[in-house]
Amino acid sequence: MMKYSIGEFEEIVLLITARLDGEAYGVTVTLEIEKQTGRQPGFNTVHTTLQRLEEKGLLESQMMGATTERGGRRKRYFTITPLGCRILREVKDTRDALWASVPKRILRLAEN
């Protein structure tokens, strides 16, 4: 199987989209990133990342949810694809293996 490489911010956006489970669109993803990480990414940064992940086949989107408060405009909702889930699992497994390989004495240095 081909190994995918995704950046750290792409990983966060994928995880947040999975976490929102059907309620992920630009604003909700941006707000959840702020809540979960303390970062304050720009909406355009998040939107561009969502589009890039969709182009890679890791997310898919659907237009839904027209409201009067948005002047009848619909929102583009994103969901993670099976490939996106598989990539997240690979990233987690790689990170877990790396963390497990770090000597305990090195990890204790972070406690001081």
Phi and psi restraints in degrees (range 20) as a CNS / XPLOR table:
assign (resid 1 and name C) (resid 2 and name N)
       (resid 2 and name CA) (resid 2 and name C) 1.0 -70.0 20.0 2
assign (resid 2 and name N) (resid 2 and name CA)
       (resid 2 and name C) (resid 3 and name N) 1.0 132.7 20.0 2
assign (resid 2 and name C) (resid 3 and name N)
       (resid 3 and name CA) (resid 3 and name C) 1.0 -83.6 20.0 2
assign (resid 3 and name N) (resid 3 and name CA)
       (resid 3 and name C) (resid 4 and name N) 1.0 130.4 20.0 2
assign (resid 3 and name C) (resid 4 and name N)
       (resid 4 and name CA) (resid 4 and name C) 1.0 -92.8 20.0 2
assign (resid 4 and name N) (resid 4 and name CA)
       (resid 4 and name C) (resid 5 and name N) 1.0 151.7 20.0 2
assign (resid 4 and name C) (resid 5 and name N)
       (resid 5 and name CA) (resid 5 and name C) 1.0 -120.4 20.0 2
assign (resid 5 and name N) (resid 5 and name CA)
       (resid 5 and name C) (resid 6 and name N) 1.0 122.3 20.0 2
assign (resid 5 and name C) (resid 6 and name N)
       (resid 6 and name CA) (resid 6 and name C) 1.0 -124.8 20.0 2
assign (resid 6 and name N) (resid 6 and name CA)
       (resid 6 and name C) (resid 7 and name N) 1.0 150.7 20.0 2
assign (resid 6 and name C) (resid 7 and name N)
       (resid 7 and name CA) (resid 7 and name C) 1.0 -77.3 20.0 2
assign (resid 7 and name N) (resid 7 and name CA)
       (resid 7 and name C) (resid 8 and name N) 1.0 166.8 20.0 2
assign (resid 7 and name C) (resid 8 and name N)
       (resid 8 and name CA) (resid 8 and name C) 1.0 -61.7 20.0 2
assign (resid 8 and name N) (resid 8 and name CA)
       (resid 8 and name C) (resid 9 and name N) 1.0 -40.6 20.0 2
assign (resid 8 and name C) (resid 9 and name N)
       (resid 9 and name CA) (resid 9 and name C) 1.0 -69.3 20.0 2
assign (resid 9 and name N) (resid 9 and name CA)
       (resid 9 and name C) (resid 10 and name N) 1.0 -36.5 20.0 2
assign (resid 9 and name C) (resid 10 and name N)
       (resid 10 and name CA) (resid 10 and name C) 1.0 -62.3 20.0 2
assign (resid 10 and name N) (resid 10 and name CA)
       (resid 10 and name C) (resid 11 and name N) 1.0 -40.1 20.0 2
assign (resid 10 and name C) (resid 11 and name N)
       (resid 11 and name CA) (resid 11 and name C) 1.0 -60.6 20.0 2
assign (resid 11 and name N) (resid 11 and name CA)
       (resid 11 and name C) (resid 12 and name N) 1.0 -44.7 20.0 2
assign (resid 11 and name C) (resid 12 and name N)
       (resid 12 and name CA) (resid 12 and name C) 1.0 -61.9 20.0 2
assign (resid 12 and name N) (resid 12 and name CA)
       (resid 12 and name C) (resid 13 and name N) 1.0 -44.8 20.0 2
assign (resid 12 and name C) (resid 13 and name N)
       (resid 13 and name CA) (resid 13 and name C) 1.0 -63.8 20.0 2
assign (resid 13 and name N) (resid 13 and name CA)
       (resid 13 and name C) (resid 14 and name N) 1.0 -40.6 20.0 2
assign (resid 13 and name C) (resid 14 and name N)
       (resid 14 and name CA) (resid 14 and name C) 1.0 -61.9 20.0 2
assign (resid 14 and name N) (resid 14 and name CA)
       (resid 14 and name C) (resid 15 and name N) 1.0 -45.7 20.0 2
assign (resid 14 and name C) (resid 15 and name N)
       (resid 15 and name CA) (resid 15 and name C) 1.0 -63.4 20.0 2
assign (resid 15 and name N) (resid 15 and name CA)
       (resid 15 and name C) (resid 16 and name N) 1.0 -42.4 20.0 2
assign (resid 15 and name C) (resid 16 and name N)
       (resid 16 and name CA) (resid 16 and name C) 1.0 -66.0 20.0 2
assign (resid 16 and name N) (resid 16 and name CA)
       (resid 16 and name C) (resid 17 and name N) 1.0 -40.9 20.0 2
assign (resid 16 and name C) (resid 17 and name N)
       (resid 17 and name CA) (resid 17 and name C) 1.0 -61.6 20.0 2
assign (resid 17 and name N) (resid 17 and name CA)
       (resid 17 and name C) (resid 18 and name N) 1.0 -43.0 20.0 2
assign (resid 17 and name C) (resid 18 and name N)
       (resid 18 and name CA) (resid 18 and name C) 1.0 -63.5 20.0 2
assign (resid 18 and name N) (resid 18 and name CA)
       (resid 18 and name C) (resid 19 and name N) 1.0 -42.8 20.0 2
assign (resid 18 and name C) (resid 19 and name N)
       (resid 19 and name CA) (resid 19 and name C) 1.0 -61.7 20.0 2
assign (resid 19 and name N) (resid 19 and name CA)
       (resid 19 and name C) (resid 20 and name N) 1.0 -38.5 20.0 2
assign (resid 19 and name C) (resid 20 and name N)
       (resid 20 and name CA) (resid 20 and name C) 1.0 -75.1 20.0 2
assign (resid 20 and name N) (resid 20 and name CA)
       (resid 20 and name C) (resid 21 and name N) 1.0 -16.6 20.0 2
assign (resid 20 and name C) (resid 21 and name N)
       (resid 21 and name CA) (resid 21 and name C) 1.0 42.4 20.0 2
assign (resid 21 and name N) (resid 21 and name CA)
       (resid 21 and name C) (resid 22 and name N) 1.0 67.1 20.0 2
assign (resid 21 and name C) (resid 22 and name N)
       (resid 22 and name CA) (resid 22 and name C) 1.0 96.4 20.0 2
assign (resid 22 and name N) (resid 22 and name CA)
       (resid 22 and name C) (resid 23 and name N) 1.0 -7.6 20.0 2
assign (resid 22 and name C) (resid 23 and name N)
       (resid 23 and name CA) (resid 23 and name C) 1.0 -113.3 20.0 2
assign (resid 23 and name N) (resid 23 and name CA)
       (resid 23 and name C) (resid 24 and name N) 1.0 21.9 20.0 2
assign (resid 23 and name C) (resid 24 and name N)
       (resid 24 and name CA) (resid 24 and name C) 1.0 -93.0 20.0 2
assign (resid 24 and name N) (resid 24 and name CA)
       (resid 24 and name C) (resid 25 and name N) 1.0 114.7 20.0 2
assign (resid 24 and name C) (resid 25 and name N)
       (resid 25 and name CA) (resid 25 and name C) 1.0 -139.5 20.0 2
assign (resid 25 and name N) (resid 25 and name CA)
       (resid 25 and name C) (resid 26 and name N) 1.0 174.6 20.0 2
assign (resid 25 and name C) (resid 26 and name N)
       (resid 26 and name CA) (resid 26 and name C) 1.0 -45.7 20.0 2
assign (resid 26 and name N) (resid 26 and name CA)
       (resid 26 and name C) (resid 27 and name N) 1.0 -49.9 20.0 2
assign (resid 26 and name C) (resid 27 and name N)
       (resid 27 and name CA) (resid 27 and name C) 1.0 -68.7 20.0 2
assign (resid 27 and name N) (resid 27 and name CA)
       (resid 27 and name C) (resid 28 and name N) 1.0 -46.1 20.0 2
assign (resid 27 and name C) (resid 28 and name N)
       (resid 28 and name CA) (resid 28 and name C) 1.0 -65.6 20.0 2
assign (resid 28 and name N) (resid 28 and name CA)
       (resid 28 and name C) (resid 29 and name N) 1.0 -36.9 20.0 2
assign (resid 28 and name C) (resid 29 and name N)
       (resid 29 and name CA) (resid 29 and name C) 1.0 -66.3 20.0 2
assign (resid 29 and name N) (resid 29 and name CA)
       (resid 29 and name C) (resid 30 and name N) 1.0 -44.0 20.0 2
assign (resid 29 and name C) (resid 30 and name N)
       (resid 30 and name CA) (resid 30 and name C) 1.0 -60.0 20.0 2
assign (resid 30 and name N) (resid 30 and name CA)
       (resid 30 and name C) (resid 31 and name N) 1.0 -47.8 20.0 2
assign (resid 30 and name C) (resid 31 and name N)
       (resid 31 and name CA) (resid 31 and name C) 1.0 -64.9 20.0 2
assign (resid 31 and name N) (resid 31 and name CA)
       (resid 31 and name C) (resid 32 and name N) 1.0 -37.9 20.0 2
assign (resid 31 and name C) (resid 32 and name N)
       (resid 32 and name CA) (resid 32 and name C) 1.0 -70.2 20.0 2
assign (resid 32 and name N) (resid 32 and name CA)
       (resid 32 and name C) (resid 33 and name N) 1.0 -35.7 20.0 2
assign (resid 32 and name C) (resid 33 and name N)
       (resid 33 and name CA) (resid 33 and name C) 1.0 -61.5 20.0 2
assign (resid 33 and name N) (resid 33 and name CA)
       (resid 33 and name C) (resid 34 and name N) 1.0 -44.1 20.0 2
assign (resid 33 and name C) (resid 34 and name N)
       (resid 34 and name CA) (resid 34 and name C) 1.0 -60.5 20.0 2
assign (resid 34 and name N) (resid 34 and name CA)
       (resid 34 and name C) (resid 35 and name N) 1.0 -45.7 20.0 2
assign (resid 34 and name C) (resid 35 and name N)
       (resid 35 and name CA) (resid 35 and name C) 1.0 -64.6 20.0 2
assign (resid 35 and name N) (resid 35 and name CA)
       (resid 35 and name C) (resid 36 and name N) 1.0 -43.8 20.0 2
assign (resid 35 and name C) (resid 36 and name N)
       (resid 36 and name CA) (resid 36 and name C) 1.0 -83.0 20.0 2
assign (resid 36 and name N) (resid 36 and name CA)
       (resid 36 and name C) (resid 37 and name N) 1.0 -28.8 20.0 2
assign (resid 36 and name C) (resid 37 and name N)
       (resid 37 and name CA) (resid 37 and name C) 1.0 -118.5 20.0 2
assign (resid 37 and name N) (resid 37 and name CA)
       (resid 37 and name C) (resid 38 and name N) 1.0 -16.7 20.0 2
assign (resid 37 and name C) (resid 38 and name N)
       (resid 38 and name CA) (resid 38 and name C) 1.0 82.7 20.0 2
assign (resid 38 and name N) (resid 38 and name CA)
       (resid 38 and name C) (resid 39 and name N) 1.0 -5.7 20.0 2
assign (resid 38 and name C) (resid 39 and name N)
       (resid 39 and name CA) (resid 39 and name C) 1.0 -76.0 20.0 2
assign (resid 39 and name N) (resid 39 and name CA)
       (resid 39 and name C) (resid 40 and name N) 1.0 156.7 20.0 2
assign (resid 39 and name C) (resid 40 and name N)
       (resid 40 and name CA) (resid 40 and name C) 1.0 -126.2 20.0 2
assign (resid 40 and name N) (resid 40 and name CA)
       (resid 40 and name C) (resid 41 and name N) 1.0 75.4 20.0 2
assign (resid 40 and name C) (resid 41 and name N)
       (resid 41 and name CA) (resid 41 and name C) 1.0 -71.2 20.0 2
assign (resid 41 and name N) (resid 41 and name CA)
       (resid 41 and name C) (resid 42 and name N) 1.0 148.3 20.0 2
assign (resid 41 and name C) (resid 42 and name N)
       (resid 42 and name CA) (resid 42 and name C) 1.0 -70.6 20.0 2
assign (resid 42 and name N) (resid 42 and name CA)
       (resid 42 and name C) (resid 43 and name N) 1.0 150.5 20.0 2
assign (resid 42 and name C) (resid 43 and name N)
       (resid 43 and name CA) (resid 43 and name C) 1.0 -58.6 20.0 2
assign (resid 43 and name N) (resid 43 and name CA)
       (resid 43 and name C) (resid 44 and name N) 1.0 -40.9 20.0 2
assign (resid 43 and name C) (resid 44 and name N)
       (resid 44 and name CA) (resid 44 and name C) 1.0 -63.2 20.0 2
assign (resid 44 and name N) (resid 44 and name CA)
       (resid 44 and name C) (resid 45 and name N) 1.0 -36.5 20.0 2
assign (resid 44 and name C) (resid 45 and name N)
       (resid 45 and name CA) (resid 45 and name C) 1.0 -63.1 20.0 2
assign (resid 45 and name N) (resid 45 and name CA)
       (resid 45 and name C) (resid 46 and name N) 1.0 -44.9 20.0 2
assign (resid 45 and name C) (resid 46 and name N)
       (resid 46 and name CA) (resid 46 and name C) 1.0 -65.7 20.0 2
assign (resid 46 and name N) (resid 46 and name CA)
       (resid 46 and name C) (resid 47 and name N) 1.0 -46.0 20.0 2
assign (resid 46 and name C) (resid 47 and name N)
       (resid 47 and name CA) (resid 47 and name C) 1.0 -62.1 20.0 2
assign (resid 47 and name N) (resid 47 and name CA)
       (resid 47 and name C) (resid 48 and name N) 1.0 -43.5 20.0 2
assign (resid 47 and name C) (resid 48 and name N)
       (resid 48 and name CA) (resid 48 and name C) 1.0 -61.4 20.0 2
assign (resid 48 and name N) (resid 48 and name CA)
       (resid 48 and name C) (resid 49 and name N) 1.0 -40.4 20.0 2
assign (resid 48 and name C) (resid 49 and name N)
       (resid 49 and name CA) (resid 49 and name C) 1.0 -66.6 20.0 2
assign (resid 49 and name N) (resid 49 and name CA)
       (resid 49 and name C) (resid 50 and name N) 1.0 -41.8 20.0 2
assign (resid 49 and name C) (resid 50 and name N)
       (resid 50 and name CA) (resid 50 and name C) 1.0 -58.9 20.0 2
assign (resid 50 and name N) (resid 50 and name CA)
       (resid 50 and name C) (resid 51 and name N) 1.0 -44.8 20.0 2
assign (resid 50 and name C) (resid 51 and name N)
       (resid 51 and name CA) (resid 51 and name C) 1.0 -64.3 20.0 2
assign (resid 51 and name N) (resid 51 and name CA)
       (resid 51 and name C) (resid 52 and name N) 1.0 -41.7 20.0 2
assign (resid 51 and name C) (resid 52 and name N)
       (resid 52 and name CA) (resid 52 and name C) 1.0 -63.5 20.0 2
assign (resid 52 and name N) (resid 52 and name CA)
       (resid 52 and name C) (resid 53 and name N) 1.0 -41.5 20.0 2
assign (resid 52 and name C) (resid 53 and name N)
       (resid 53 and name CA) (resid 53 and name C) 1.0 -66.5 20.0 2
assign (resid 53 and name N) (resid 53 and name CA)
       (resid 53 and name C) (resid 54 and name N) 1.0 -33.2 20.0 2
assign (resid 53 and name C) (resid 54 and name N)
       (resid 54 and name CA) (resid 54 and name C) 1.0 -68.4 20.0 2
assign (resid 54 and name N) (resid 54 and name CA)
       (resid 54 and name C) (resid 55 and name N) 1.0 -40.9 20.0 2
assign (resid 54 and name C) (resid 55 and name N)
       (resid 55 and name CA) (resid 55 and name C) 1.0 -61.9 20.0 2
assign (resid 55 and name N) (resid 55 and name CA)
       (resid 55 and name C) (resid 56 and name N) 1.0 -31.7 20.0 2
assign (resid 55 and name C) (resid 56 and name N)
       (resid 56 and name CA) (resid 56 and name C) 1.0 -79.4 20.0 2
assign (resid 56 and name N) (resid 56 and name CA)
       (resid 56 and name C) (resid 57 and name N) 1.0 -7.8 20.0 2
assign (resid 56 and name C) (resid 57 and name N)
       (resid 57 and name CA) (resid 57 and name C) 1.0 84.6 20.0 2
assign (resid 57 and name N) (resid 57 and name CA)
       (resid 57 and name C) (resid 58 and name N) 1.0 12.0 20.0 2
assign (resid 57 and name C) (resid 58 and name N)
       (resid 58 and name CA) (resid 58 and name C) 1.0 -91.1 20.0 2
assign (resid 58 and name N) (resid 58 and name CA)
       (resid 58 and name C) (resid 59 and name N) 1.0 -19.1 20.0 2
assign (resid 58 and name C) (resid 59 and name N)
       (resid 59 and name CA) (resid 59 and name C) 1.0 -132.1 20.0 2
assign (resid 59 and name N) (resid 59 and name CA)
       (resid 59 and name C) (resid 60 and name N) 1.0 158.9 20.0 2
assign (resid 59 and name C) (resid 60 and name N)
       (resid 60 and name CA) (resid 60 and name C) 1.0 -133.2 20.0 2
assign (resid 60 and name N) (resid 60 and name CA)
       (resid 60 and name C) (resid 61 and name N) 1.0 156.4 20.0 2
assign (resid 60 and name C) (resid 61 and name N)
       (resid 61 and name CA) (resid 61 and name C) 1.0 -132.0 20.0 2
assign (resid 61 and name N) (resid 61 and name CA)
       (resid 61 and name C) (resid 62 and name N) 1.0 162.7 20.0 2
assign (resid 61 and name C) (resid 62 and name N)
       (resid 62 and name CA) (resid 62 and name C) 1.0 -150.0 20.0 2
assign (resid 62 and name N) (resid 62 and name CA)
       (resid 62 and name C) (resid 63 and name N) 1.0 136.3 20.0 2
assign (resid 62 and name C) (resid 63 and name N)
       (resid 63 and name CA) (resid 63 and name C) 1.0 -81.8 20.0 2
assign (resid 63 and name N) (resid 63 and name CA)
       (resid 63 and name C) (resid 64 and name N) 1.0 127.6 20.0 2
assign (resid 63 and name C) (resid 64 and name N)
       (resid 64 and name CA) (resid 64 and name C) 1.0 -154.8 20.0 2
assign (resid 64 and name N) (resid 64 and name CA)
       (resid 64 and name C) (resid 65 and name N) 1.0 173.3 20.0 2
assign (resid 64 and name C) (resid 65 and name N)
       (resid 65 and name CA) (resid 65 and name C) 1.0 74.2 20.0 2
assign (resid 65 and name N) (resid 65 and name CA)
       (resid 65 and name C) (resid 66 and name N) 1.0 42.3 20.0 2
assign (resid 65 and name C) (resid 66 and name N)
       (resid 66 and name CA) (resid 66 and name C) 1.0 -65.1 20.0 2
assign (resid 66 and name N) (resid 66 and name CA)
       (resid 66 and name C) (resid 67 and name N) 1.0 132.0 20.0 2
assign (resid 66 and name C) (resid 67 and name N)
       (resid 67 and name CA) (resid 67 and name C) 1.0 -130.6 20.0 2
assign (resid 67 and name N) (resid 67 and name CA)
       (resid 67 and name C) (resid 68 and name N) 1.0 156.9 20.0 2
assign (resid 67 and name C) (resid 68 and name N)
       (resid 68 and name CA) (resid 68 and name C) 1.0 -68.2 20.0 2
assign (resid 68 and name N) (resid 68 and name CA)
       (resid 68 and name C) (resid 69 and name N) 1.0 -32.4 20.0 2
assign (resid 68 and name C) (resid 69 and name N)
       (resid 69 and name CA) (resid 69 and name C) 1.0 -66.0 20.0 2
assign (resid 69 and name N) (resid 69 and name CA)
       (resid 69 and name C) (resid 70 and name N) 1.0 -22.3 20.0 2
assign (resid 69 and name C) (resid 70 and name N)
       (resid 70 and name CA) (resid 70 and name C) 1.0 -99.6 20.0 2
assign (resid 70 and name N) (resid 70 and name CA)
       (resid 70 and name C) (resid 71 and name N) 1.0 17.0 20.0 2
assign (resid 70 and name C) (resid 71 and name N)
       (resid 71 and name CA) (resid 71 and name C) 1.0 65.7 20.0 2
assign (resid 71 and name N) (resid 71 and name CA)
       (resid 71 and name C) (resid 72 and name N) 1.0 28.9 20.0 2
assign (resid 71 and name C) (resid 72 and name N)
       (resid 72 and name CA) (resid 72 and name C) 1.0 81.8 20.0 2
assign (resid 72 and name N) (resid 72 and name CA)
       (resid 72 and name C) (resid 73 and name N) 1.0 1.4 20.0 2
assign (resid 72 and name C) (resid 73 and name N)
       (resid 73 and name CA) (resid 73 and name C) 1.0 -75.6 20.0 2
assign (resid 73 and name N) (resid 73 and name CA)
       (resid 73 and name C) (resid 74 and name N) 1.0 144.0 20.0 2
assign (resid 73 and name C) (resid 74 and name N)
       (resid 74 and name CA) (resid 74 and name C) 1.0 -91.2 20.0 2
assign (resid 74 and name N) (resid 74 and name CA)
       (resid 74 and name C) (resid 75 and name N) 1.0 163.3 20.0 2
assign (resid 74 and name C) (resid 75 and name N)
       (resid 75 and name CA) (resid 75 and name C) 1.0 -106.4 20.0 2
assign (resid 75 and name N) (resid 75 and name CA)
       (resid 75 and name C) (resid 76 and name N) 1.0 148.6 20.0 2
assign (resid 75 and name C) (resid 76 and name N)
       (resid 76 and name CA) (resid 76 and name C) 1.0 -95.9 20.0 2
assign (resid 76 and name N) (resid 76 and name CA)
       (resid 76 and name C) (resid 77 and name N) 1.0 110.2 20.0 2
assign (resid 76 and name C) (resid 77 and name N)
       (resid 77 and name CA) (resid 77 and name C) 1.0 -92.0 20.0 2
assign (resid 77 and name N) (resid 77 and name CA)
       (resid 77 and name C) (resid 78 and name N) 1.0 138.8 20.0 2
assign (resid 77 and name C) (resid 78 and name N)
       (resid 78 and name CA) (resid 78 and name C) 1.0 -113.2 20.0 2
assign (resid 78 and name N) (resid 78 and name CA)
       (resid 78 and name C) (resid 79 and name N) 1.0 143.1 20.0 2
assign (resid 78 and name C) (resid 79 and name N)
       (resid 79 and name CA) (resid 79 and name C) 1.0 -132.6 20.0 2
assign (resid 79 and name N) (resid 79 and name CA)
       (resid 79 and name C) (resid 80 and name N) 1.0 151.7 20.0 2
assign (resid 79 and name C) (resid 80 and name N)
       (resid 80 and name CA) (resid 80 and name C) 1.0 -79.8 20.0 2
assign (resid 80 and name N) (resid 80 and name CA)
       (resid 80 and name C) (resid 81 and name N) 1.0 142.0 20.0 2
assign (resid 80 and name C) (resid 81 and name N)
       (resid 81 and name CA) (resid 81 and name C) 1.0 -91.2 20.0 2
assign (resid 81 and name N) (resid 81 and name CA)
       (resid 81 and name C) (resid 82 and name N) 1.0 166.9 20.0 2
assign (resid 81 and name C) (resid 82 and name N)
       (resid 82 and name CA) (resid 82 and name C) 1.0 -56.7 20.0 2
assign (resid 82 and name N) (resid 82 and name CA)
       (resid 82 and name C) (resid 83 and name N) 1.0 -37.6 20.0 2
assign (resid 82 and name C) (resid 83 and name N)
       (resid 83 and name CA) (resid 83 and name C) 1.0 -64.3 20.0 2
assign (resid 83 and name N) (resid 83 and name CA)
       (resid 83 and name C) (resid 84 and name N) 1.0 -41.3 20.0 2
assign (resid 83 and name C) (resid 84 and name N)
       (resid 84 and name CA) (resid 84 and name C) 1.0 -60.4 20.0 2
assign (resid 84 and name N) (resid 84 and name CA)
       (resid 84 and name C) (resid 85 and name N) 1.0 -41.9 20.0 2
assign (resid 84 and name C) (resid 85 and name N)
       (resid 85 and name CA) (resid 85 and name C) 1.0 -63.0 20.0 2
assign (resid 85 and name N) (resid 85 and name CA)
       (resid 85 and name C) (resid 86 and name N) 1.0 -41.6 20.0 2
assign (resid 85 and name C) (resid 86 and name N)
       (resid 86 and name CA) (resid 86 and name C) 1.0 -65.0 20.0 2
assign (resid 86 and name N) (resid 86 and name CA)
       (resid 86 and name C) (resid 87 and name N) 1.0 -39.8 20.0 2
assign (resid 86 and name C) (resid 87 and name N)
       (resid 87 and name CA) (resid 87 and name C) 1.0 -65.2 20.0 2
assign (resid 87 and name N) (resid 87 and name CA)
       (resid 87 and name C) (resid 88 and name N) 1.0 -42.3 20.0 2
assign (resid 87 and name C) (resid 88 and name N)
       (resid 88 and name CA) (resid 88 and name C) 1.0 -60.1 20.0 2
assign (resid 88 and name N) (resid 88 and name CA)
       (resid 88 and name C) (resid 89 and name N) 1.0 -40.6 20.0 2
assign (resid 88 and name C) (resid 89 and name N)
       (resid 89 and name CA) (resid 89 and name C) 1.0 -63.2 20.0 2
assign (resid 89 and name N) (resid 89 and name CA)
       (resid 89 and name C) (resid 90 and name N) 1.0 -42.2 20.0 2
assign (resid 89 and name C) (resid 90 and name N)
       (resid 90 and name CA) (resid 90 and name C) 1.0 -63.4 20.0 2
assign (resid 90 and name N) (resid 90 and name CA)
       (resid 90 and name C) (resid 91 and name N) 1.0 -42.9 20.0 2
assign (resid 90 and name C) (resid 91 and name N)
       (resid 91 and name CA) (resid 91 and name C) 1.0 -62.0 20.0 2
assign (resid 91 and name N) (resid 91 and name CA)
       (resid 91 and name C) (resid 92 and name N) 1.0 -45.1 20.0 2
assign (resid 91 and name C) (resid 92 and name N)
       (resid 92 and name CA) (resid 92 and name C) 1.0 -62.9 20.0 2
assign (resid 92 and name N) (resid 92 and name CA)
       (resid 92 and name C) (resid 93 and name N) 1.0 -45.8 20.0 2
assign (resid 92 and name C) (resid 93 and name N)
       (resid 93 and name CA) (resid 93 and name C) 1.0 -60.8 20.0 2
assign (resid 93 and name N) (resid 93 and name CA)
       (resid 93 and name C) (resid 94 and name N) 1.0 -42.0 20.0 2
assign (resid 93 and name C) (resid 94 and name N)
       (resid 94 and name CA) (resid 94 and name C) 1.0 -63.3 20.0 2
assign (resid 94 and name N) (resid 94 and name CA)
       (resid 94 and name C) (resid 95 and name N) 1.0 -46.3 20.0 2
assign (resid 94 and name C) (resid 95 and name N)
       (resid 95 and name CA) (resid 95 and name C) 1.0 -63.2 20.0 2
assign (resid 95 and name N) (resid 95 and name CA)
       (resid 95 and name C) (resid 96 and name N) 1.0 -44.2 20.0 2
assign (resid 95 and name C) (resid 96 and name N)
       (resid 96 and name CA) (resid 96 and name C) 1.0 -58.7 20.0 2
assign (resid 96 and name N) (resid 96 and name CA)
       (resid 96 and name C) (resid 97 and name N) 1.0 -43.8 20.0 2
assign (resid 96 and name C) (resid 97 and name N)
       (resid 97 and name CA) (resid 97 and name C) 1.0 -64.4 20.0 2
assign (resid 97 and name N) (resid 97 and name CA)
       (resid 97 and name C) (resid 98 and name N) 1.0 -40.5 20.0 2
assign (resid 97 and name C) (resid 98 and name N)
       (resid 98 and name CA) (resid 98 and name C) 1.0 -65.3 20.0 2
assign (resid 98 and name N) (resid 98 and name CA)
       (resid 98 and name C) (resid 99 and name N) 1.0 -45.2 20.0 2
assign (resid 98 and name C) (resid 99 and name N)
       (resid 99 and name CA) (resid 99 and name C) 1.0 -61.3 20.0 2
assign (resid 99 and name N) (resid 99 and name CA)
       (resid 99 and name C) (resid 100 and name N) 1.0 -39.7 20.0 2
assign (resid 99 and name C) (resid 100 and name N)
       (resid 100 and name CA) (resid 100 and name C) 1.0 -66.8 20.0 2
assign (resid 100 and name N) (resid 100 and name CA)
       (resid 100 and name C) (resid 101 and name N) 1.0 -24.5 20.0 2
assign (resid 100 and name C) (resid 101 and name N)
       (resid 101 and name CA) (resid 101 and name C) 1.0 -85.8 20.0 2
assign (resid 101 and name N) (resid 101 and name CA)
       (resid 101 and name C) (resid 102 and name N) 1.0 -9.8 20.0 2
assign (resid 101 and name C) (resid 102 and name N)
       (resid 102 and name CA) (resid 102 and name C) 1.0 -76.9 20.0 2
assign (resid 102 and name N) (resid 102 and name CA)
       (resid 102 and name C) (resid 103 and name N) 1.0 127.6 20.0 2
assign (resid 102 and name C) (resid 103 and name N)
       (resid 103 and name CA) (resid 103 and name C) 1.0 -57.3 20.0 2
assign (resid 103 and name N) (resid 103 and name CA)
       (resid 103 and name C) (resid 104 and name N) 1.0 141.3 20.0 2
assign (resid 103 and name C) (resid 104 and name N)
       (resid 104 and name CA) (resid 104 and name C) 1.0 -57.9 20.0 2
assign (resid 104 and name N) (resid 104 and name CA)
       (resid 104 and name C) (resid 105 and name N) 1.0 -35.8 20.0 2
assign (resid 104 and name C) (resid 105 and name N)
       (resid 105 and name CA) (resid 105 and name C) 1.0 -63.8 20.0 2
assign (resid 105 and name N) (resid 105 and name CA)
       (resid 105 and name C) (resid 106 and name N) 1.0 -30.6 20.0 2
assign (resid 105 and name C) (resid 106 and name N)
       (resid 106 and name CA) (resid 106 and name C) 1.0 -70.3 20.0 2
assign (resid 106 and name N) (resid 106 and name CA)
       (resid 106 and name C) (resid 107 and name N) 1.0 -42.3 20.0 2
assign (resid 106 and name C) (resid 107 and name N)
       (resid 107 and name CA) (resid 107 and name C) 1.0 -64.6 20.0 2
assign (resid 107 and name N) (resid 107 and name CA)
       (resid 107 and name C) (resid 108 and name N) 1.0 -33.5 20.0 2
assign (resid 107 and name C) (resid 108 and name N)
       (resid 108 and name CA) (resid 108 and name C) 1.0 -66.2 20.0 2
assign (resid 108 and name N) (resid 108 and name CA)
       (resid 108 and name C) (resid 109 and name N) 1.0 -27.3 20.0 2
assign (resid 108 and name C) (resid 109 and name N)
       (resid 109 and name CA) (resid 109 and name C) 1.0 -60.4 20.0 2
assign (resid 109 and name N) (resid 109 and name CA)
       (resid 109 and name C) (resid 110 and name N) 1.0 -30.7 20.0 2
assign (resid 109 and name C) (resid 110 and name N)
       (resid 110 and name CA) (resid 110 and name C) 1.0 -71.4 20.0 2
assign (resid 110 and name N) (resid 110 and name CA)
       (resid 110 and name C) (resid 111 and name N) 1.0 -19.1 20.0 2
assign (resid 110 and name C) (resid 111 and name N)
       (resid 111 and name CA) (resid 111 and name C) 1.0 -78.7 20.0 2
assign (resid 111 and name N) (resid 111 and name CA)
       (resid 111 and name C) (resid 112 and name N) 1.0 -18.6 20.0 2
